[in-house]
Amino acid sequence: MGFGDLEGAWRVSSEERTLLRATNYEIKLSGGGETFNPEVFIYPCRISIPFAVLVFGLSSYLRFRWDLPVMLVLGAIIVAIVCPQLWTNLTMLRNKTDRSMRAWLLVMTLLSCVLGYFCGQNINHHYKHPYYEYKQLKIYKGIDTKTDSGARYTDAGIVYFKPGTGLKRNRNACLKNDNAYCVVPIVQCGESGVCEELTKLTDTGSFDYWAVGKDCCGCPNGEFRCGEWDNPLAHGGLRLLNEEQDGLYYRLAVKQWEAMYGMTAKHPLFFDWTLRPAREAGGLGSQGDILAFGMTCLFLMVQLCLSMVVDYLKII
């Protein structure tokens, strides 16, 4: 047996170190024996696995397509990963073996699951789910708000209106609830950019295209200042997706507008007014991926730092 074999034979685990301390033996990691504790790096990686699985799983395209089955599969994966660790930790806690380290691992593993769930849900709600929805909806170009009925574009997600289209900002309306829900008709003003009176801005008898926003107009009589309202080049829109949540209030605001100006909106469609709607929709997917990867790396780095600190201070 060579010197390397002897060195490997004398390496001990954290559990063995605890047992040796209990029998009045002392192990000095900084001495001539063990100089590297791999558990400082192994445990943070193991703790971060549930976090990564939840963050990427909850914001995945599979979850968008098959919500309940994917949630069940993710739950099974987390149970398969976490339960053996929890059982081992609880067993060793009951046996009073290395209790401080096992309690640390138990708390960090549970924290990984909780934070991973909330981070994954947040990324999915604000970035990945809207991105997948826009991918399923259609892109329309050259829409003429004066002659085209909104009923033709109920499946629109990204729209580009005909050049000369703008916002009739001096004919906006809003509904005040907990927030101010602001609406303004999108109209065809011609190449001059000067809009005529409302009666001359529609051939269909209906104003079906609306730019919307929250808390970006003076309610009830202030001007509309939502989205890229001050960009003369903007003539595109991103369809409002959360119509179950905000659509009701925007529809009520449109009803108020109809009563104020004596006009009708038979098939109102709501958009965020923007210059490059396709780029913004595509950017949601990239932002979600970057955020998921960044949050996972950050969680792992925090765990590594905590592990090195508690190992250096001999807290566990």
Helices and strands as residue ranges (DSSP letters): H 3-9, H 14-22, H 39-58, H 61-65, H 67-94, H 99-123, I 124-128, H 129-136, E 138-143, G 150-153, E 156-161, E 165-167, G 169-171, E 173-176, E 180-188, G 198-200, E 209-214, E 236-239, I 243-247, H 248-261, E 269-274, H 277-312
